[in-house]
Structures are given as structure tokens and as C-alpha cells.
Amino acid sequence: MKNFQLHFVTNKTTARWLQMLNTLEKSTVCSATELAEISHSTSRTIGKDIHLIRDYFRDAILLKSTHHGYVFTPLSLTVYEEKKASLLSNEPLFIILESIFFSELLPLDEWAERLYLSKKTLAKYISNLQDQLNHFDLTLSLDPVNIIGNEADIRKFFCTLFYESDITPHTVFPSLAAQQAVNEMSSLFENESYQNTSFSLYTYLLYITLERFIQGNTVEINEELHHALRHSVQLFHFQQINIVIDKYYDFKLSENELIFLFVSIITQRKLSNITIEQKFCLSYNHWSRIGALTTDFAQLLALSPQHDKRDLIFLESFFTTAKLKECMSVSANRNTEDINIFIQQIFPDEFLHYYEFLAQNAHYLAIFSKTYLTDFCSNLVIYIETIRLRYWKQTQHIAFIFEGNNNITQFIEALSYKYFSGHHQLFYPDSGEVNRSYLIDNQIDLLITNYPEHMSEFREVTDCLLFKTIPDAADWNRLIKQLNPKIMNQYQIVDKAHTDYYQQTE
């Protein structure tokens, strides 16, 4: 359960359980004190909750108490997720939000009666909802209870709630008609760049657009966005989707709705094709300052001249996409708290570095809103790291020299080949053929061995890692950290034997 959704949970026990389960799912072992701190409760309360959680989930999980803390193991992930979602079945704010989406609007008094709550209590709950809506530049009315604001911001909120968040009993799913319509649209535009979007996301964007339009909630397109799209051949082709919509829904979208849907889709492209990104920039970048901002940021990254042409396209594409989103609504570039925290925890140095750059760059300040700098910077960080992983691969020459049990040695070589050969060039020389010349001739960047003698002999020639005779999680983690230090901020390999020990220790 994401923190974004936890803000809508009114039952304190349910909220505490979900916070505890979030932590237990991520940890090998977690103490009662840690769980108490996270859920703002006491160790005594945690002890009672643990017993109740075991009873509620029954055979779906194993939750053992050890000398080191609690160890959580899902036994049936499907059942576990279903029962966890069921905890929210009667949560009033989720019920109200689902009804608002379908324009089933009721005044506060009637909602209080339906939910068996006092008007004062429900008003208090709704004030918590308002705190989250502020992030989307939205407000709440009470008579009837409804979300008020820019329609583009309202659709952004519903997409975040229903598509980007965990499934609950009140999650709205696209209709079968919407799914069939997207399939048919995809066959019309197989070679177009806006087909490079997740099918599920595409379907949600269409479904939310259609539902809100049917209810009379329409978007307005500003002149800046009209200007950016004025010569778009793709938009002209895209207008053919009205034929498909008319077939399934017996009406057609207005021009503004078509533009909004089109821009919503083209700004959610998968980062998989440099040609698509280049065409995208040529078609939609009508802001000269984006080119200047791209150049400034490329200098900050210290991109080499060999990289520049391709990488400048990627950078320009990011800034152009962000600008098109902002033209739809300022909140379109905003993230939930979960996403910003996740990115800042994994890449803290990059976030601070880019934040300082953006906060002081005249081109950024001239063309983008200053109200979502944290979100914008988080998006930029994860975008650059995605490019780094996908396109800026630093292939290394790695040599493995292992001695010992023949079966273990072969297994280590096979394991390393399976997981590292795709990105690096691997060597498995016999120890008798390895010398200084071999390492230099093959440009070995890293030598991994279980022989301390090799470490002392070759450490002046190349980097060396000493593994145990039978490598454990700590060995593989050190190798992964050597190759990609940032990933260790969030993920690590854990020994199976280590976790079994905790599970068996009472």
C-alpha cells in the first residue's frame, strides 16, 4: 500500500496494519520497536496487532517471531494481496472518491447517513482528503461532495488514484469497450510514435477521458498548446480515433478533448527508440529556450562530444515532454510523495545537484512553473538514470579465477555468465595462464578470485575482488556495488540460509 493511499485510510487500526505490512514486506527481519516507530504506536500494540494479523491472513502468510524480530513470508501472494485490499472495503473516502468519478454526487449529510458516521466525523475525514488534493491544485465542495478545479488536474488525480496506485476494492477499471477501442486504435496507427505507450495506461487515459466527457466535464486547451501542435501531422491522423469511439460509444470527442487525449498519450512514451524521440522533438519543440536549457544541462552532465548528438536528443525530449504536460496542467508533472521519496533516497547526490542547477537556470525559470521544482527534478533524475542504464552502458572486462571443488567452480562461472554477460565482457582463464601480460593484453578492469595470492600479485595491475571459496550474498553484493554503486541504495541480495535461520529461530 502506497503512502499516497494511506492518507485516505480513516480506520487507525487498518492504517497501522498497512504501515506494518509495508515494512515487513521489504525487510528480512523487523523488530517490534521499528514497527512501533513506523506506525507511531507502542511495542505492546504491535504485539497485539501481530496476533490479529496472523489470524486475519491465516495460511496466506507466515509471520514468525524470532530473537531478532519478526520475519514475514507470503505463502500465497494472490490471497495475501486480496485480503490486504479487502481491509479497505468499507473505507469512506475510497467509497466517496469512486462515486465522484462516476458523478454520483451526494451532500455531506447524505454521505454521513449512508456511511453511518456523524457529520462532524465525516467532515474531519474529508479535510484529510483535501490535504492530498491540494497537491493537484484541487479543492472539495461539500454540497454536494465533489472535487473542484481544472478538469485536467482532476483527470490527473483519478489516473494517479486508479492506475498508478495499488488496487483496492474501489479501484475503477477501464470498461471492456475502452479496451476494445484501444486495440482497434492501435491497429490504425501501428507505425506512429504515440503507439509507444503502455496498453493499460493508454486504456486508462481513454476511459477517464470518455467518462468525464460523458458527464459533461470537459477540458480547455490553452493557446500555447495549440501553437505547439498547429502543424502536427500525427494529431491529424489521431483524429481518426473518433470513428472508433463513435463505433463503441455512439458519440465523438470534441477537438479540445482529442488534443488533450493525444498529448496525454504522446507524453507517456516508453524510452526505447532514439528515432522516435528525434521526431518528437522536431514535431513539438517550439520553445527556443528548451534548446538552450538542454545545452546547459548537457554541460552539467559533462557529456563528451561523442555522446552529444544522441544524448542531446534525449535531453531535449525530456524537457519538451515536460513542457507539453505543463501546457495541459501544472499538476501533470507532479508526483506522489512515494515517487519523490523513492528517487531522492536512491539518488540523493544527483537530486541535489540537479535541483541546484534548475533553481538557478534562467531558461528553466523562464519556461517552467516554479511550483513543482521538486517533482520536476525527481523526474529528471530518474529519466537520466534510465538513460544511463539503457544507453550509457560502461562495459567492463571482468576475469573470474576460481579454484576448489569442480562442481562449485563451474556453478559460479555459469551463474556469473547468466547475470553479467549481457552487459560486460567476461573471461574465465585458467590460473596458470594469468599473469600481468594477460591482464594488460585483455584490458581486464576487474579480477574476481577466491585466491588471496592473486589479490596481492595483481592488485597493482587492475582492481581485484576476493570472494569466499563458496560465494555468499555479501560477495555478490560487493560485485554489484563495484559495477553499479547506486543500486545498492535500494536493493541487495540476501542469503537464503540467512533468512531461513531467522525463520527457524524462535
VMD Tcl script that draws the C-alpha trace (Angstrom):
set ca {
  {0.00 0.00 0.00}
  {1.48 3.31 -1.10}
  {1.72 6.26 1.31}
  {-0.43 8.25 -1.12}
  {-3.34 5.87 -0.48}
  {-2.65 5.58 3.25}
  {-3.64 9.24 3.59}
  {-7.19 8.19 2.62}
  {-7.45 5.44 5.27}
  {-9.56 6.62 8.20}
  {-9.52 3.49 10.39}
  {-6.46 3.82 12.62}
  {-6.01 0.08 13.08}
  {-6.19 -0.55 9.34}
  {-3.69 2.23 8.67}
  {-1.34 0.80 11.30}
  {-1.60 -2.71 9.85}
  {-0.87 -1.46 6.35}
  {2.15 0.52 7.56}
  {3.43 -2.56 9.37}
  {2.89 -4.81 6.33}
  {4.65 -2.29 4.06}
  {7.70 -2.51 6.30}
  {7.61 -6.28 6.81}
  {7.34 -6.89 3.05}
  {10.61 -5.02 2.48}
  {12.64 -6.32 5.42}
  {14.30 -9.64 6.11}
  {13.64 -9.14 9.80}
  {11.99 -6.24 11.65}
  {11.84 -5.59 15.39}
  {8.75 -4.55 17.34}
  {10.48 -1.27 18.17}
  {10.98 -0.48 14.47}
  {7.35 -1.31 13.69}
  {6.20 0.84 16.60}
  {8.21 3.83 15.36}
  {6.92 3.48 11.81}
  {3.28 3.16 12.88}
  {3.53 5.72 15.73}
  {2.34 3.19 18.31}
  {3.75 1.11 21.17}
  {5.51 -2.25 21.21}
  {2.60 -3.64 23.20}
  {0.16 -2.55 20.48}
  {2.42 -4.10 17.85}
  {2.38 -7.42 19.72}
  {-1.42 -7.46 19.70}
  {-1.53 -6.46 16.04}
  {0.83 -9.27 15.06}
  {-1.54 -11.86 16.55}
  {-4.54 -10.29 14.84}
  {-2.72 -10.06 11.50}
  {-1.84 -13.77 11.71}
  {-5.47 -14.63 12.39}
  {-6.75 -12.43 9.58}
  {-4.40 -13.65 6.84}
  {-4.26 -17.26 8.12}
  {-2.49 -19.55 5.62}
  {-1.71 -16.71 3.19}
  {1.36 -15.63 5.18}
  {3.93 -16.85 7.66}
  {4.73 -14.26 10.33}
  {7.26 -15.64 12.79}
  {8.65 -14.13 15.95}
  {12.39 -14.65 16.44}
  {15.03 -13.37 18.83}
  {15.95 -10.83 16.16}
  {12.42 -9.62 15.40}
  {9.53 -10.52 13.14}
  {10.09 -12.38 9.87}
  {7.39 -12.11 7.19}
  {6.91 -14.61 4.34}
  {3.93 -14.57 1.93}
  {2.78 -18.16 1.29}
  {0.06 -17.30 -1.22}
  {0.77 -13.88 -2.71}
  {-2.56 -13.72 -4.56}
  {-4.63 -14.48 -1.46}
  {-2.47 -12.15 0.63}
  {-2.97 -9.21 -1.77}
  {-6.71 -9.88 -1.99}
  {-7.14 -9.96 1.78}
  {-4.97 -6.88 2.22}
  {-7.09 -4.99 -0.31}
  {-10.24 -6.15 1.47}
  {-9.17 -4.18 4.52}
  {-10.29 -1.08 2.60}
  {-13.74 -2.35 1.61}
  {-15.61 -0.03 3.95}
  {-13.22 2.92 3.96}
  {-15.44 6.01 3.48}
  {-13.03 8.19 1.47}
  {-12.39 5.46 -1.10}
  {-16.15 4.95 -1.44}
  {-16.72 8.68 -1.91}
  {-13.91 9.06 -4.48}
  {-15.26 6.17 -6.54}
  {-18.71 7.78 -6.54}
  {-17.31 11.19 -7.51}
  {-15.58 9.64 -10.52}
  {-18.93 8.38 -11.79}
  {-20.63 11.71 -10.90}
  {-22.78 10.06 -8.25}
  {-22.71 13.17 -6.09}
  {-24.29 13.48 -2.66}
  {-24.28 16.23 0.00}
  {-22.29 15.72 3.20}
  {-25.42 14.98 5.24}
  {-26.50 12.15 2.98}
  {-22.99 10.65 2.85}
  {-22.84 10.71 6.67}
  {-26.15 8.87 6.81}
  {-25.10 6.26 4.24}
  {-21.75 5.60 5.89}
  {-23.18 5.55 9.43}
  {-20.94 8.40 10.51}
  {-21.63 11.67 12.23}
  {-21.46 14.74 10.02}
  {-18.64 16.10 12.17}
  {-16.58 12.90 11.85}
  {-17.06 12.70 8.09}
  {-16.13 16.37 7.71}
  {-12.90 15.62 9.60}
  {-12.12 12.71 7.26}
  {-12.81 14.85 4.21}
  {-10.40 17.51 5.48}
  {-7.68 14.81 5.26}
  {-8.68 14.25 1.65}
  {-8.35 17.98 0.99}
  {-4.72 17.90 2.12}
  {-3.92 15.44 -0.69}
  {-5.99 17.26 -3.30}
  {-4.01 20.42 -2.66}
  {-1.06 18.74 -4.35}
  {-3.14 18.53 -7.53}
  {-4.38 22.13 -7.24}
  {-7.87 20.85 -6.40}
  {-10.42 21.56 -3.69}
  {-13.57 19.88 -2.31}
  {-17.10 21.14 -2.16}
  {-19.47 19.71 0.46}
  {-22.90 20.25 -1.04}
  {-22.60 18.03 -2.92}
  {-19.25 16.43 -2.03}
  {-17.25 16.87 -5.22}
  {-13.76 17.65 -6.49}
  {-13.47 21.18 -7.83}
  {-10.77 22.55 -10.11}
  {-9.23 22.41 -13.55}
  {-10.60 19.34 -15.35}
  {-7.09 18.35 -16.49}
  {-5.96 18.30 -12.85}
  {-8.99 16.23 -11.85}
  {-8.17 13.64 -14.52}
  {-4.55 13.57 -13.39}
  {-5.75 12.82 -9.85}
  {-8.01 9.98 -10.95}
  {-5.30 8.45 -13.13}
  {-2.93 8.54 -10.15}
  {-5.56 7.04 -7.85}
  {-6.80 4.26 -10.12}
  {-3.85 3.44 -12.39}
  {-0.64 4.35 -10.57}
  {-1.71 3.20 -7.10}
  {-2.30 -0.21 -5.57}
  {-5.55 -1.98 -6.35}
  {-8.32 -1.62 -3.76}
  {-11.96 -2.79 -3.72}
  {-12.80 0.69 -5.03}
  {-10.30 0.85 -7.89}
  {-12.05 1.74 -11.14}
  {-11.00 -0.36 -14.12}
  {-11.45 0.59 -17.79}
  {-14.51 -0.91 -19.42}
  {-14.27 -3.72 -21.97}
  {-15.41 -1.24 -24.62}
  {-12.46 1.03 -23.81}
  {-10.04 -1.90 -24.09}
  {-11.53 -2.98 -27.42}
  {-11.39 0.59 -28.69}
  {-7.70 0.91 -27.82}
  {-6.96 -2.38 -29.59}
  {-8.70 -1.09 -32.69}
  {-6.94 2.27 -32.49}
  {-3.61 0.51 -32.22}
  {-4.23 -1.33 -35.47}
  {-4.92 2.02 -37.16}
  {-1.63 3.59 -36.09}
  {0.91 0.77 -35.91}
  {3.78 2.91 -37.20}
  {3.05 6.07 -35.23}
  {5.20 7.15 -32.27}
  {2.20 7.54 -29.94}
  {1.75 3.79 -30.12}
  {4.86 3.57 -27.94}
  {2.72 3.79 -24.80}
  {1.67 1.11 -22.32}
  {-1.62 -0.51 -23.38}
  {-3.02 -0.32 -19.84}
  {-2.10 3.35 -19.46}
  {-3.47 4.14 -22.94}
  {-6.73 2.43 -21.95}
  {-6.99 4.32 -18.66}
  {-6.34 7.66 -20.38}
  {-9.06 6.94 -22.93}
  {-11.52 5.61 -20.34}
  {-11.10 8.54 -17.95}
  {-11.44 10.98 -20.86}
  {-14.64 9.33 -22.10}
  {-16.27 9.02 -18.67}
  {-15.59 12.60 -17.71}
  {-16.68 13.88 -21.15}
  {-19.94 11.91 -20.99}
  {-20.66 13.53 -17.62}
  {-20.21 16.99 -19.15}
  {-16.78 17.64 -17.61}
  {-14.66 19.00 -20.44}
  {-11.10 20.27 -20.75}
  {-9.88 23.57 -22.11}
  {-6.74 23.77 -24.22}
  {-4.62 26.90 -23.89}
  {-3.17 28.82 -26.82}
  {0.40 27.73 -26.06}
  {-0.51 24.08 -26.54}
  {-2.48 24.85 -29.71}
  {0.61 26.60 -31.03}
  {2.86 23.63 -30.30}
  {0.50 21.28 -32.17}
  {-0.53 23.51 -35.05}
  {1.45 21.62 -37.71}
  {1.24 18.13 -36.20}
  {0.53 15.54 -38.85}
  {0.25 12.96 -36.11}
  {-2.59 14.87 -34.47}
  {-4.39 14.96 -37.81}
  {-4.07 11.16 -38.07}
  {-5.06 10.74 -34.44}
  {-8.39 12.43 -35.07}
  {-9.45 9.24 -36.83}
  {-9.99 7.69 -33.40}
  {-13.36 9.43 -33.35}
  {-14.50 6.82 -35.86}
  {-13.62 4.11 -33.35}
  {-15.14 6.00 -30.41}
  {-18.36 6.55 -32.32}
  {-18.49 2.82 -33.05}
  {-18.25 1.83 -29.36}
  {-19.88 4.82 -27.61}
  {-22.15 6.40 -30.22}
  {-20.64 9.88 -29.89}
  {-17.47 11.74 -30.88}
  {-14.99 13.72 -28.81}
  {-14.66 17.46 -29.30}
  {-11.49 18.94 -30.78}
  {-10.22 20.02 -27.35}
  {-10.80 16.54 -25.95}
  {-8.95 14.96 -28.87}
  {-5.99 17.29 -28.34}
  {-5.94 16.59 -24.61}
  {-6.08 12.82 -25.11}
  {-3.44 12.97 -27.85}
  {-1.00 14.98 -25.72}
  {-1.70 12.76 -22.69}
  {-0.65 9.75 -24.76}
  {2.40 11.15 -26.56}
  {3.83 12.43 -23.26}
  {3.73 8.90 -21.79}
  {6.08 7.29 -24.32}
  {8.37 4.43 -23.42}
  {12.04 5.35 -23.71}
  {13.03 2.78 -26.31}
  {13.80 4.43 -29.65}
  {16.06 7.39 -30.36}
  {14.42 7.91 -33.78}
  {11.03 8.36 -32.15}
  {12.50 10.88 -29.71}
  {14.14 12.82 -32.52}
  {10.87 13.01 -34.49}
  {9.08 14.01 -31.32}
  {11.44 16.95 -30.72}
  {11.22 18.09 -34.34}
  {7.43 17.98 -34.22}
  {6.67 19.52 -30.83}
  {9.56 21.60 -29.53}
  {8.57 25.17 -30.39}
  {10.36 26.75 -27.42}
  {13.83 28.08 -28.21}
  {14.74 28.14 -24.52}
  {14.38 24.35 -24.35}
  {17.36 24.06 -26.70}
  {19.39 26.40 -24.51}
  {18.32 24.54 -21.34}
  {19.30 21.24 -22.99}
  {22.77 22.58 -23.80}
  {23.24 23.91 -20.26}
  {22.22 20.62 -18.69}
  {24.44 18.62 -21.05}
  {27.36 20.73 -19.83}
  {26.38 19.97 -16.25}
  {26.50 16.24 -17.06}
  {29.85 16.76 -18.80}
  {28.71 14.76 -21.81}
  {31.52 14.01 -24.21}
  {31.37 15.23 -27.85}
  {30.93 11.60 -28.95}
  {27.74 11.38 -26.94}
  {26.31 14.77 -27.69}
  {24.06 14.25 -30.71}
  {22.16 11.25 -29.37}
  {22.11 12.35 -25.77}
  {21.08 15.91 -26.58}
  {18.04 14.44 -28.31}
  {17.13 12.51 -25.17}
  {17.54 15.61 -23.00}
  {15.57 17.81 -25.38}
  {12.85 15.17 -25.49}
  {12.54 15.19 -21.69}
  {12.21 18.97 -21.46}
  {9.79 19.11 -24.41}
  {7.62 16.39 -22.89}
  {7.56 18.21 -19.55}
  {6.57 21.46 -21.26}
  {3.72 19.83 -23.17}
  {2.47 18.35 -19.91}
  {2.61 21.71 -18.20}
  {0.60 23.21 -21.04}
  {-2.17 20.75 -20.15}
  {-1.92 21.44 -16.43}
  {0.74 22.27 -13.86}
  {-0.08 19.15 -11.86}
  {0.68 16.91 -14.87}
  {4.36 16.94 -13.90}
  {3.71 16.29 -10.22}
  {4.41 13.01 -8.47}
  {3.02 11.36 -5.39}
  {5.07 11.54 -2.23}
  {6.07 7.88 -2.69}
  {7.80 8.53 -6.00}
  {9.70 11.62 -4.86}
  {10.93 9.87 -1.70}
  {11.95 6.77 -3.63}
  {14.02 8.75 -6.15}
  {15.64 11.01 -3.55}
  {16.62 8.05 -1.38}
  {18.31 6.18 -4.21}
  {19.93 9.15 -5.93}
  {20.39 11.83 -3.24}
  {23.52 13.39 -4.74}
  {22.07 13.60 -8.23}
  {18.85 15.11 -6.91}
  {20.65 17.88 -5.02}
  {22.97 18.55 -7.95}
  {20.15 18.85 -10.49}
  {17.94 20.80 -8.09}
  {20.60 23.47 -7.61}
  {21.07 23.66 -11.37}
  {17.36 24.04 -12.16}
  {16.73 26.51 -9.34}
  {19.38 28.83 -10.79}
  {18.99 28.27 -14.54}
  {17.38 31.23 -16.29}
  {15.97 29.13 -19.13}
  {14.25 26.70 -16.76}
  {12.81 29.53 -14.67}
  {11.53 31.28 -17.80}
  {9.57 28.38 -19.31}
  {8.54 26.13 -16.40}
  {6.44 26.71 -13.31}
  {8.43 27.07 -10.09}
  {5.70 25.40 -8.03}
  {6.75 21.83 -8.74}
  {10.54 22.02 -8.85}
  {10.93 19.01 -6.53}
  {8.71 16.86 -8.74}
  {10.36 18.10 -11.92}
  {13.82 17.40 -10.52}
  {12.81 13.92 -9.35}
  {11.51 13.12 -12.83}
  {14.72 14.42 -14.38}
  {16.88 12.29 -12.06}
  {15.06 9.04 -12.79}
  {14.99 9.84 -16.52}
  {18.76 10.38 -16.64}
  {19.39 7.22 -14.63}
  {17.17 5.28 -17.02}
  {19.20 6.55 -19.97}
  {22.40 5.81 -18.11}
  {21.37 2.19 -17.54}
  {19.96 1.68 -21.00}
  {22.28 3.64 -23.28}
  {25.35 4.73 -21.33}
  {26.47 1.23 -20.52}
  {30.03 1.09 -19.27}
  {31.08 -2.34 -20.40}
  {33.89 -3.75 -18.29}
  {36.27 -6.62 -18.89}
  {35.89 -8.95 -15.90}
  {38.02 -12.02 -15.26}
  {36.93 -14.81 -12.88}
  {39.63 -17.14 -11.50}
  {38.19 -19.71 -9.09}
  {39.83 -22.79 -7.65}
  {38.37 -25.53 -5.48}
  {35.56 -28.03 -5.88}
  {34.98 -28.52 -9.60}
  {31.18 -28.51 -9.35}
  {31.14 -25.32 -7.28}
  {33.60 -23.63 -9.64}
  {31.51 -24.47 -12.70}
  {28.37 -23.29 -10.96}
  {29.96 -19.92 -10.10}
  {31.11 -19.47 -13.68}
  {27.64 -20.33 -15.04}
  {25.95 -18.00 -12.54}
  {28.23 -15.09 -13.34}
  {27.80 -15.66 -17.07}
  {24.00 -15.70 -16.84}
  {23.70 -12.45 -14.91}
  {26.66 -10.36 -16.10}
  {27.50 -11.41 -19.67}
  {24.76 -9.26 -21.18}
  {26.46 -6.02 -20.15}
  {30.10 -6.96 -19.65}
  {32.80 -8.99 -21.36}
  {33.69 -11.94 -19.16}
  {36.85 -14.06 -19.07}
  {37.34 -17.40 -17.37}
  {41.07 -18.11 -17.68}
  {42.92 -20.94 -16.01}
  {45.03 -19.66 -13.15}
  {48.13 -20.96 -14.93}
  {47.68 -18.60 -17.87}
  {47.00 -15.46 -15.87}
  {49.87 -13.04 -15.45}
  {50.42 -9.30 -15.76}
  {50.61 -9.53 -19.55}
  {47.30 -11.42 -19.76}
  {45.52 -8.77 -17.71}
  {47.01 -5.93 -19.72}
  {46.51 -7.54 -23.15}
  {42.84 -8.29 -22.41}
  {42.31 -4.92 -20.75}
  {40.91 -6.54 -17.61}
  {39.15 -3.93 -15.48}
  {38.25 -6.25 -12.62}
  {39.67 -9.55 -11.39}
  {37.46 -11.71 -9.16}
  {39.07 -14.63 -7.41}
  {38.92 -16.81 -4.31}
  {42.72 -16.92 -4.04}
  {44.26 -14.24 -1.78}
  {47.59 -14.75 -3.63}
  {46.05 -13.35 -6.82}
  {44.96 -10.26 -4.92}
  {48.47 -9.44 -3.74}
  {50.02 -10.31 -7.10}
  {47.72 -8.37 -9.44}
  {46.21 -5.50 -7.41}
  {48.74 -3.08 -8.92}
  {47.62 -4.06 -12.44}
  {43.82 -3.97 -12.04}
  {41.01 -3.79 -9.47}
  {40.52 -7.05 -7.57}
  {37.71 -8.58 -5.52}
  {38.28 -11.53 -3.20}
  {35.34 -13.93 -2.98}
  {34.88 -16.73 -0.49}
  {35.52 -20.29 -1.64}
  {31.76 -20.68 -1.80}
  {30.49 -17.13 -2.52}
  {27.69 -15.75 -0.37}
  {25.34 -12.79 -0.74}
  {27.94 -10.37 0.63}
  {30.35 -11.35 -2.19}
  {27.81 -10.84 -4.95}
  {26.65 -7.59 -3.35}
  {30.22 -6.27 -3.40}
  {30.48 -7.13 -7.10}
  {27.17 -5.46 -7.91}
  {28.22 -2.40 -5.93}
  {31.50 -2.28 -7.84}
  {29.63 -2.32 -11.15}
  {26.70 -0.11 -10.17}
  {27.05 1.53 -6.73}
  {23.70 3.33 -6.87}
  {21.58 0.20 -6.99}
  {22.81 -0.76 -3.53}
  {20.95 2.24 -2.09}
  {17.75 0.28 -2.59}
  {18.40 -3.39 -3.36}
  {20.63 -6.14 -2.02}
  {20.90 -9.91 -2.38}
  {20.19 -11.85 0.81}
  {21.44 -15.34 1.61}
  {18.69 -17.97 1.64}
  {20.40 -19.69 4.55}
  {20.43 -16.39 6.45}
  {16.67 -15.87 6.09}
  {15.95 -19.49 6.94}
  {17.91 -19.03 10.17}
  {15.69 -16.16 11.23}
  {12.56 -18.08 10.32}
  {13.61 -21.12 12.31}
  {14.84 -19.28 15.41}
  {12.08 -18.92 17.98}
}
mol new
graphics top color blue
foreach p $ca { graphics top sphere $p radius 0.5 }
foreach p [lrange $ca 0 end-1] q [lrange $ca 1 end] { graphics top cylinder $p $q radius 0.2 }
display resetview
